[in-house]
Amino acid sequence: MIRHMILRNVMYRPVRTCITIIAVAIEVTLVLIVVGLTSGMLSDTAKRIEGIGADIMVQPPSASIFMAFSGAPMPIEIGQKLAQIKNVRAVAPVLLQFNSTNGLDIIYGIDPESFREVSGGFVFHDGRDLQNANDILVDDWYAKGRKVKVGETLHVLGHDFNVAGIVEHGKGARLFVLMSTLQELSGARDKASVFFIRCDHPEQTAKVIGAISQLLPHYEVRPLRDYLSLMTSSNLPGLQTFIHSMIMLAAGIGFLVILLSMYTTIIERTREIGVLKSLGASRGYIVRVILSETIALCLAGILLGVAMSYTVRWLFLTAFPTLTIVVAPSWLLRAAAIAIIGGLVGASYPAWIASRKDPVEALAYE
């Protein structure tokens, strides 16, 4: 009986039903894409940092784990002191520069020799290593996304660079230039943003960290094997608040649409509710019918939202190949729960109104 009524009620106003389902789908899509985009970017950044192959990362005092927010306050001479520590095989100073000319990219200013000793060197798809002051390396994802080829001119940081080579992705950044060039362009002569350190053996990492902490007591010294676990939204100021705000906005959209839809439904079905109550339907039965219909609409919206999320993800990755969007199964369940809870809350007031209608007044309603 209830299933028949729900199906009939849903099909009675197909346009309103479709709008409600689409609104719930937008709610689910917004949650999944926002969380997937932030989680994917953090995860991708962490994996690229770990892909450098270093054991330890040294940053200036109070530096953020998100190196995009780091400047270049460390004298490059610190690298010589770090290299003298026992069990340190190689030290690679790196200068970071945020580039927003053609997107949100981090450029690494490197010394090719020391960076090769720490990372094992680049895997070249085409071209050669950095040699001249105006040379730049791009990774294969960046080259694919921006249609960049070896020998072309790439304009970044207000400077024209020659694309010397295309390398395999996963070595920290997507763009690499000589450190001396980036120091001149950024006004950070003889400065570095971070030092990557490789130990003789990975098991010696803890000892080396202890020695560095004694040498540079106020500096941030982090093992790279823990970097991935540290790259979470809760460690970035403001990002967790942003995610929560977007989730609340999405839930608010679903709540308001369900509230408006079900309230209008109750007004239109006043006589029907009167008939049900005159036949002995209880308040609980009326509420159950309204909430069951809401759940049905939410479930349809969730399915459509998941499909829309994967479609939007595909469109984003097609337009921006360097992006990483992770649609995690755990967030599929959370987004579904948010949609259903928001829908039930939105339908509660209309259901309460429907359950309290007087059958005599309802039957006389025109």
C-alpha positions as CSV (number, residue, x, y, z in Angstrom):
1,M,0.0,0.0,0.0
2,I,2.7,2.5,1.0
3,R,4.9,1.6,-1.9
4,H,2.0,2.1,-4.3
5,M,1.2,5.5,-2.8
6,I,4.8,6.6,-2.9
7,L,5.2,5.7,-6.6
8,R,1.9,7.4,-7.5
9,N,2.8,10.5,-5.6
10,V,6.3,10.7,-7.1
11,M,4.9,10.3,-10.6
12,Y,2.0,12.8,-10.1
13,R,4.3,15.8,-10.4
14,P,7.2,14.7,-12.6
15,V,8.7,18.1,-13.1
16,R,8.9,18.8,-9.3
17,T,10.1,15.3,-8.7
18,C,13.0,15.8,-11.2
19,I,13.9,19.1,-9.7
20,T,14.1,17.6,-6.2
21,I,16.2,14.7,-7.4
22,I,18.5,17.0,-9.3
23,A,18.9,19.3,-6.2
24,V,19.9,16.2,-4.1
25,A,22.3,15.1,-6.8
26,I,23.9,18.6,-6.9
27,E,24.3,18.3,-3.1
28,V,26.0,15.0,-3.4
29,T,28.2,16.1,-6.3
30,L,29.3,19.2,-4.5
31,V,30.4,17.3,-1.5
32,L,32.3,14.6,-3.5
33,I,34.0,17.0,-5.9
34,V,35.1,19.5,-3.2
35,V,36.5,16.8,-0.9
36,G,37.9,14.7,-3.8
37,L,39.7,17.7,-5.2
38,T,41.3,18.8,-2.0
39,S,42.1,15.3,-0.9
40,G,43.5,14.5,-4.4
41,M,45.7,17.5,-4.5
42,L,47.1,16.9,-1.1
43,S,47.7,13.2,-1.8
44,D,49.3,14.0,-5.2
45,T,51.6,16.6,-3.6
46,A,52.7,14.2,-0.8
47,K,53.4,11.4,-3.3
48,R,55.5,13.6,-5.5
49,I,57.5,14.8,-2.4
50,E,58.1,11.2,-1.3
51,G,59.0,10.4,-4.9
52,I,62.1,12.5,-4.6
53,G,63.7,9.6,-2.7
54,A,65.1,11.6,0.2
55,D,64.9,10.4,3.8
56,I,64.7,13.8,5.6
57,M,63.4,17.2,4.8
58,V,64.8,20.3,6.6
59,Q,62.8,23.6,6.6
60,P,63.2,26.9,8.4
61,P,61.7,27.5,11.9
62,S,57.9,27.4,12.0
63,A,57.7,26.5,8.3
64,S,54.5,24.9,7.1
65,I,54.4,21.3,6.0
66,F,52.8,22.7,2.8
67,M,55.9,23.9,1.1
68,A,54.0,26.1,-1.3
69,F,53.7,28.5,1.7
70,S,57.4,28.5,2.4
71,G,59.7,31.3,1.4
72,A,63.5,31.1,1.1
73,P,64.9,32.3,4.5
74,M,67.6,29.7,4.9
75,P,71.2,30.4,3.9
76,I,72.4,27.9,1.4
77,E,75.6,27.4,3.4
78,I,73.5,25.3,5.8
79,G,73.8,22.5,3.2
80,Q,77.5,22.2,3.8
81,K,77.0,21.8,7.5
82,L,74.3,19.1,6.9
83,A,76.6,17.3,4.5
84,Q,79.2,16.9,7.3
85,I,76.8,15.0,9.6
86,K,77.6,11.4,10.0
87,N,75.6,8.9,7.9
88,V,74.5,11.7,5.5
89,R,75.1,10.6,1.9
90,A,73.8,13.6,0.0
91,V,72.1,17.0,0.5
92,A,70.1,18.8,-2.1
93,P,69.1,22.4,-1.5
94,V,65.9,23.4,-3.3
95,L,64.4,26.9,-3.8
96,L,60.6,27.0,-4.2
97,Q,58.7,29.6,-6.1
98,F,54.9,29.7,-6.5
99,N,53.8,30.3,-10.1
100,S,50.3,31.4,-10.9
101,T,50.9,32.7,-14.4
102,N,49.5,29.6,-16.2
103,G,47.9,27.8,-13.2
104,L,48.8,26.9,-9.7
105,D,52.3,25.4,-10.0
106,I,55.3,25.1,-7.8
107,I,58.7,25.6,-9.5
108,Y,61.8,23.9,-8.1
109,G,65.1,25.7,-8.4
110,I,67.6,22.9,-8.2
111,D,71.3,22.1,-8.5
112,P,71.2,19.2,-11.0
113,E,74.1,17.3,-9.5
114,S,73.0,17.4,-5.8
115,F,69.4,16.7,-6.7
116,R,70.5,13.7,-8.8
117,E,72.5,12.3,-5.9
118,V,69.4,12.5,-3.6
119,S,66.7,11.5,-6.0
120,G,68.5,9.2,-8.3
121,G,68.0,11.6,-11.3
122,F,65.2,12.2,-13.7
123,V,63.7,9.7,-16.2
124,F,63.7,11.6,-19.5
125,H,60.9,11.1,-22.0
126,D,62.5,13.6,-24.3
127,G,65.3,16.2,-24.4
128,R,68.2,16.7,-22.0
129,D,69.0,17.9,-18.4
130,L,69.4,21.5,-17.3
131,Q,72.5,23.2,-18.7
132,N,71.8,26.8,-19.4
133,A,70.4,29.6,-17.3
134,N,67.2,29.8,-19.4
135,D,66.5,26.0,-19.4
136,I,63.5,24.5,-17.8
137,L,62.3,20.9,-17.3
138,V,58.6,20.0,-17.3
139,D,57.1,16.7,-16.3
140,D,55.1,14.5,-18.7
141,W,51.7,15.4,-17.1
142,Y,52.4,19.2,-17.4
143,A,53.6,18.7,-21.0
144,K,50.5,16.8,-21.9
145,G,48.1,19.2,-20.2
146,R,49.7,22.3,-21.7
147,K,50.8,20.8,-25.0
148,V,54.4,21.7,-24.3
149,K,57.2,20.2,-26.4
150,V,61.0,20.2,-26.2
151,G,62.5,23.3,-27.8
152,E,59.5,25.5,-27.2
153,T,59.5,28.7,-25.2
154,L,57.6,28.6,-21.8
155,H,56.8,31.9,-20.2
156,V,56.8,31.7,-16.4
157,L,57.6,34.1,-13.6
158,G,57.8,36.9,-16.2
159,H,60.7,35.1,-18.0
160,D,61.0,33.1,-21.2
161,F,62.5,29.7,-20.7
162,N,63.6,27.1,-23.2
163,V,62.0,23.7,-22.6
164,A,65.1,21.5,-22.4
165,G,63.4,18.2,-21.5
166,I,60.3,16.4,-20.5
167,V,60.7,14.1,-17.5
168,E,58.7,11.4,-15.7
169,H,56.3,12.9,-13.1
170,G,56.8,12.3,-9.4
171,K,59.9,14.2,-8.4
172,G,58.4,16.9,-6.3
173,A,57.4,19.6,-8.7
174,R,56.2,19.8,-12.3
175,L,58.7,22.5,-13.3
176,F,62.4,22.6,-12.7
177,V,65.0,25.3,-13.4
178,L,68.5,26.0,-12.2
179,M,68.7,27.3,-8.7
180,S,70.9,30.2,-9.6
181,T,68.3,31.4,-12.2
182,L,65.4,31.1,-9.7
183,Q,67.4,32.9,-7.1
184,E,67.9,35.8,-9.4
185,L,64.3,35.9,-10.5
186,S,62.9,35.7,-7.0
187,G,65.5,38.0,-5.3
188,A,66.6,35.2,-3.0
189,R,70.3,35.0,-3.8
190,D,72.2,32.4,-1.8
191,K,68.9,31.2,-0.2
192,A,67.1,27.9,-0.1
193,S,63.6,26.9,0.9
194,V,64.2,23.3,1.8
195,F,67.0,20.8,2.1
196,F,66.4,17.2,1.0
197,I,68.8,14.7,2.7
198,R,69.6,11.2,1.8
199,C,71.1,8.9,4.5
200,D,73.6,6.1,3.9
201,H,70.8,3.7,5.0
202,P,67.1,4.4,5.7
203,E,67.4,2.9,9.2
204,Q,69.8,5.7,10.2
205,T,67.2,8.4,9.6
206,A,66.3,8.8,13.3
207,K,70.0,9.3,14.3
208,V,70.5,11.8,11.5
209,I,67.4,13.7,12.5
210,G,68.7,13.9,16.1
211,A,72.0,15.2,14.9
212,I,70.3,17.8,12.7
213,S,68.0,18.9,15.6
214,Q,71.1,19.5,17.7
215,L,72.8,21.5,14.9
216,L,69.7,23.5,14.0
217,P,67.6,23.4,17.1
218,H,64.7,25.6,15.9
219,Y,64.4,24.2,12.4
220,E,61.7,21.9,11.2
221,V,63.2,18.4,10.5
222,R,60.8,15.8,9.1
223,P,61.2,12.3,7.9
224,L,59.8,11.9,4.4
225,R,58.3,8.5,5.1
226,D,55.7,10.2,7.3
227,Y,55.0,13.0,4.9
228,L,52.0,11.4,3.2
229,S,50.3,10.9,6.6
230,L,50.9,14.5,7.5
231,M,49.4,15.9,4.3
232,T,45.8,16.2,5.4
233,S,43.3,19.0,5.3
234,S,43.4,19.4,9.1
235,N,47.1,20.4,8.9
236,L,46.4,23.2,6.5
237,P,45.0,26.3,8.2
238,G,41.6,27.2,6.8
239,L,41.2,24.2,4.5
240,Q,39.2,22.1,6.9
241,T,36.9,25.1,7.6
242,F,36.5,25.6,3.8
243,I,35.5,21.9,3.4
244,H,33.0,22.0,6.3
245,S,31.5,25.2,4.8
246,M,31.0,23.7,1.4
247,I,29.4,20.6,3.0
248,M,27.1,22.8,5.0
249,L,26.2,24.7,1.9
250,A,25.5,21.5,0.0
251,A,23.4,20.1,2.9
252,G,21.5,23.5,3.1
253,I,20.6,23.2,-0.6
254,G,19.2,19.7,-0.1
255,F,17.3,20.7,3.0
256,L,15.6,23.8,1.5
257,V,14.6,22.0,-1.7
258,I,13.2,19.0,0.1
259,L,11.4,21.3,2.6
260,L,9.8,23.4,-0.2
261,S,8.9,20.3,-2.3
262,M,7.3,18.3,0.5
263,Y,5.5,21.4,1.9
264,T,4.0,22.1,-1.5
265,T,3.1,18.4,-1.7
266,I,1.2,18.5,1.5
267,I,-0.8,21.6,0.4
268,E,-1.7,19.8,-2.8
269,R,-2.7,16.6,-1.1
270,T,-4.9,18.1,1.6
271,R,-8.0,16.2,0.5
272,E,-6.1,13.0,0.0
273,I,-4.7,13.2,3.6
274,G,-8.3,13.9,4.7
275,V,-9.5,10.7,3.0
276,L,-6.7,8.6,4.6
277,K,-7.5,10.0,8.0
278,S,-11.2,9.4,7.6
279,L,-10.4,5.8,6.7
280,G,-8.5,5.4,10.0
281,A,-4.9,6.3,9.0
282,S,-3.0,7.3,12.1
283,R,-0.6,10.2,12.4
284,G,2.3,7.8,12.4
285,Y,1.1,6.3,9.1
286,I,0.9,9.8,7.5
287,V,4.4,10.7,8.7
288,R,5.8,7.4,7.5
289,V,4.3,7.9,4.0
290,I,5.8,11.4,3.7
291,L,9.2,10.4,5.0
292,S,9.3,7.3,2.9
293,E,8.7,9.4,-0.2
294,T,11.5,11.7,0.9
295,I,13.9,8.8,1.2
296,A,12.9,7.5,-2.2
297,L,13.7,10.9,-3.7
298,C,17.0,11.2,-1.8
299,L,18.1,7.7,-3.0
300,A,17.4,8.6,-6.6
301,G,19.2,11.9,-6.1
302,I,22.2,10.1,-4.5
303,L,22.5,7.7,-7.5
304,L,22.3,10.6,-9.9
305,G,24.8,12.6,-7.8
306,V,27.4,9.8,-7.9
307,A,27.0,9.5,-11.7
308,M,27.3,13.3,-11.9
309,S,30.4,13.3,-9.7
310,Y,32.3,10.9,-11.9
311,T,31.2,12.8,-15.0
312,V,32.4,16.1,-13.5
313,R,35.6,14.4,-12.4
314,W,36.2,13.1,-16.0
315,L,35.6,16.6,-17.4
316,F,38.0,18.2,-15.0
317,L,40.7,15.7,-15.7
318,T,40.2,16.1,-19.4
319,A,40.6,19.8,-19.2
320,F,43.3,19.8,-16.5
321,P,45.3,16.6,-16.7
322,T,47.6,17.6,-13.8
323,L,44.7,17.6,-11.4
324,T,44.0,14.7,-9.1
325,I,40.4,14.1,-7.9
326,V,39.9,11.2,-5.5
327,V,36.3,10.0,-5.1
328,A,36.8,7.9,-2.0
329,P,34.3,5.2,-1.1
330,S,34.1,6.5,2.5
331,W,33.0,9.9,1.2
332,L,30.4,8.2,-1.0
333,L,28.8,6.9,2.1
334,R,29.2,10.2,4.0
335,A,27.7,12.2,1.1
336,A,24.7,9.7,0.9
337,A,24.2,10.1,4.7
338,I,24.3,13.9,4.5
339,A,21.7,13.9,1.7
340,I,19.4,11.5,3.5
341,I,19.7,13.3,6.8
342,G,19.2,16.7,5.2
343,G,16.2,15.4,3.3
344,L,14.5,13.8,6.4
345,V,15.1,17.0,8.4
346,G,13.6,19.1,5.5
347,A,10.6,16.8,5.3
348,S,9.9,16.6,9.0
349,Y,8.0,19.9,9.3
350,P,5.7,19.1,6.3
351,A,5.1,15.6,7.6
352,W,4.2,17.0,11.1
353,I,1.8,19.4,9.4
354,A,0.2,16.6,7.4
355,S,-0.2,14.4,10.5
356,R,-2.1,17.2,12.4
357,K,-4.6,18.0,9.7
358,D,-8.2,17.6,10.8
359,P,-10.0,15.1,8.5
360,V,-13.2,17.2,8.3
361,E,-11.3,20.4,7.3
362,A,-9.1,18.4,4.9
363,L,-12.1,16.9,3.1
364,A,-13.7,20.3,2.8
365,Y,-10.5,21.8,1.4
366,E,-10.6,23.1,-2.3
